Amino acid sequence: MRILLTGASGFVGCAVLGRLLADGRHQIRSSYRSIPKDVPEDVEVCVVPEIGEDTDWSGVLRGVTTIVHCAARVHVMNESEADPLSAFRRVNVQGTLQLARQAANSGVRRFIFISSIKVNGEATLPNAPFAATDRPAPIDPYGVSKMEAEQQLRELSSATGMEVVIIRPTLVYGPGVKANFLSMMRWLDKGVPLPLGSIDNRRSLVALDNLVSLIVTCVDHPAAANETFLVSDGEDLSTSELLRRMALALGKPARLLPVPVWLLEATAALLGKRAFSKRLCGSLQVDIGKTRTLLNWNPPLGVDEALSKVAKHYMETQAK
């Protein structure tokens, strides 16, 4: 089996590549925007500068039986595009469908699409998790683009017979994680007092190793065909508990002040950070029962072990 992996230089794609190589069961062809510096010798490298509606994948797809499509225009905190939805659609919808159509015409058997929990929505009530069968309710342009890509992939699958597997991860963390998760580790490492000790929400997260495990499982599991899967670590945490357990992994005290949630939200609103406060204080849970049952899959890594790996990488990086 020859697998085409797109987005191989990204946070998730790089980890998928490493796992596939470690398994040693498949031939791997990886696409990059430019020639990478360090790629294992047994990986076929293809350069695809831009992903859009005009991208020619014909040479890249020769002999490919399965695609793992990690490449995407990802969610950004500080958007610079005048029309974000159009920008997301160019890559995540039109670019994905261009690849999928050519893949179906080339005889590709299975197309694995890494989507996002944002297709389901932005928040849940406590103990009322999202399910894979829920009606999509995306709010931001990124989530809308992923939903539209999913819908069109399913239509293409029905028309061509190419199997489509959709995976919707929650927030992914792992060694080398950036953005808010990295900021959190820096605050804890420096011993900064944080006014987050009273947050009693529930958030589903997924360790990079657990997400990669599911992706690799879906490469050839017969029950994965034409299904949608949610993925998490299987243990939901409050923001306060996450901070305490991350601090423990770092070997640092968690200096969490018990500031009322209503005061945090009011302050955030005054500062124009309402969306950020919702992520800190609100709940977003997913039900991975279908993923467990249909694929006989369980997250191989527990939360504390995953956090320890992240902390170890962070501390080694800071020491350099």
N, C-alpha and C positions, 0 to 999 in steps of 0.2 A: 504494500500500500504506500502510495506517495501522498504526503500531506502538504498542502500549501498553507503556510501561516502568514497572515498579514499583520502589520503592526508589530513586527518581531523585536523592535528596539524599545517598545513601550514597557511600562511597569508590569502589565499583565503578560504581554506577548513575550517578553524576554524570559519570564519565569516558565511559560508554557514551552518555549523552545528548549530550555534546560531540562524540563521533565521528559519531553518526548525523546530527547537525545539519550537521557539516562535509561529510559525504557529499552531503547535500541531495537524496537520492533518495526519501525517504519523509516522510509526515506523522507527526508525533510527538505522542503523548499521554502525559503523565507523571503518575503518582500520587504524592502527598505526604501526610504525616500532618497537616500544617497548611499554610496558604497561605505559599509561599516568598517571600522578599524579592526575589530577583533571578532571573528566568527570562526567557530570550529570547522575544521577541514571537511568534515563529512556533511556539511550543510550546503545545499545549493542556494546561491544568493541571486536574487533578482532585484533590480532597481526599478521602482515605480514612483517617479517624482511626485505625482499628484493623483489623488483618487477623486474621480468625478464622472459625469455622464459621458465623457468622451474617452476615458481611459481604455487603451487596448491591452487586454489581458491574454490575447491569444497565445503568445509565446510562453507566457508564465504558466498557463494552464495545461500545457502538453503533458499527458501522462498522469495528471493529478486525479485522485479518486475522492479525496476529502479536503474540505477547506475549513480552517479555523480562522474566522474573520474578527480579529481584535482591533484592526485599524479603525479609527474614528476621529471626528472632531469632538473632543471631550468637553464636558461641562467646565466652564471657566468662572472664577469668582469675580473678576473685573473685566467684563465684556467690552471690547473695543469696536466691534462691528456696529454699523448704523442699523443694519437689519439682521439681528442674530439668527432668527428662524431661517432665513434664506441661506445664511452661511452654514448652519447645521444641516439643512436639507441637501446642499450641494455634495457634501461628503457622506453623511450618514444615510441619506435616502437614495439620491440619484447615483452616488458612487457605489453604494452597496448593491443596488439593483443592476447596475452595469456589470459588475463582477458576477453576480448571481446568474444573470441571463446568459452570459458567455460561458459560465461554468456548466449550466444545464445543457447548452449546445455542445459542449466538449465532452459530455458524458460523466461529469462529476457526480458521484453517488450521494454524497452528504455534505450539507453546508451548515456549519455551526456558527451562529451569530451571537456575539457577545453584546447583549442589550443592556438594560439598566432597570433597577427597581423604580426609577422615576416614571416608567411607563404606568405603573400602578398608581402612583401619586406621591405626595410629599410627606404625608403623616397618617398615623393611625390612632385610634383610641386605644388606651391601655388594654392589653389582653384581647384585642380584636385585630389580629395580624392580617396582612395581605395574603391572598392565595393566588396561585397561578391562574385560576379560573375567573378571578374577579374582572369586572369590566374596567378597561383601562381608563385612567383619569389623570393624564399628565398635565402639569401646570406650566413648566418652563419650556423654552424652545428646544433645549436638549432632549427632554423627555418626549416632547411631541415628535421630534425627528426620529427617535428610536421607535416609537409606536408606529409611525407611518412606514418605517422600514420593515418592521415585523409584519404588518398587514400585507404589504406588497410581496414579501418573501413567501407568505403562506399562499397567496394567489398564484405565484409562480410555481410553487411546489405542486399545487393542484393541477396546473396546466401541463407541467413537464414530467412529473414523477420524481424529481430530485428531492431527496429527503432534506427537510429543514429542521434544525434543532435550535431553539432559542433559550438562552440563559440570561436571567436577570439578576445580577449581583446587587447586594447592598453595598454600603461603603467598604471598600477594600483597603486593608492595611497589611503591611509586611515590611521586611527589611528594605530601606530606601524610600519609604513612604514620605510624601511631601505634604504641602498645604496645611490644613488645620491640624491634622494628626501630628505632624512634625512640630508645629507651634506648641501644641499641648505638651509634647515631650520636653521641649526647651523650657517652658514655664516650670515644669516639675523639676527638671534638672537644676535650674537656678534657684529653686526654693521660693518662687514667687507665690505669695498668698493669693488664692483664687476664690472669688465669691460664689462658688458653685457647690457648696456642701449640702444644700437642701433640695436638690433636683431629684425627683422621684419618678422619672420617666422610664421608658423601656426602648432600647435601640438594638436592632439586629445589625451585626457587623459580620464581615467574612474575612478571615485570614487569607492572604495570597496563596498559601499552600493548599488551603481547602478549596478555593476557587479553581486552582489549577488541577487538583485531583478530580473535580467534577468535569471540567472540560475534557480531560484526557479520557475519563470514563465514557463520555458521550461520543468519542471518536468512533467507536465500533460497537457500542452496546445496542443490541437490536431493539430494545424497548424505548430507546431515546428518539427514534424516528418520528418526526413531525410533532414533537411535544415541546412544551414551554416549562422551564424549571426555574424556581426561585432557589437561591442559595444563601446560606449564612453559616455561622459557627454552631448554630443549634443552642446557643445560650445567650439570652438577651440581657443587657446591662443598662443600668441608669448611667447618666453622664458622671455622676458622683462616684459610682462604683468603678467605672472605667478608669477614672483618674486615680483612684486609690490603688487599683491593681496595676496600672501602668507605673505608678510611683514605686510600688513594691518591686516590680521588675527592674527598675532603674536603681534600686537600693537607696531611694530618697524618701523623705517624709512627704506626705500629701498634706499641704497646708490649705485646707478647704474651709472657708468661712461660711456659716449657715445663713446666707442672705436669702430672704423670701423670693420665691420665683416671680411673684407679681412685680417686685421692685426691679429685678433683673430685666424683665420684659419691658417695663415702663422706661427704664434707662436706655435700653437698646433702641426703643422706638424714637426717643429724643435724639439719639446719635445717628439715626438712619440705618441701624443695624438690625432691623426687625427680622429679616430672613435668617441672619446668623443666630439670633436668640431662639428662633423656632427650632433650629437644628440642635442647639444646646439643651433646650428645655422640653421640646416636644418628643413624642414617641413615634417610632417607625419600626414596626415588627413584621416579620414575614413567617409564614408557615411553610416549612420545608418537608412536610409529611409526604407529599407526592414524590418529591425528589428521592427521599429515603426509600419509599415503598417500591416505586416503579423500577428504580435502578439498583435496589439493594445497596444503596450508598449511604455512608455516614461520614461526617467531617472527620478526617483522620487526626486533626490537631485540635487540642483543647485551647480555650482562650488564654489561659495562663502560660502555656508553653509557647503559643504564638506571640504573646506580648514579650516574653523573654527573648525570643529571637529578634524581635524588632529592637528591643532595648540594647541587646548585645551589639547589633549592627550600628546603632546610633552612637554608642559609647566608643566603639572602635573608630568610627568616622570622625568623631569629635577629637579623638586623641591624635589624629594625623595633622 
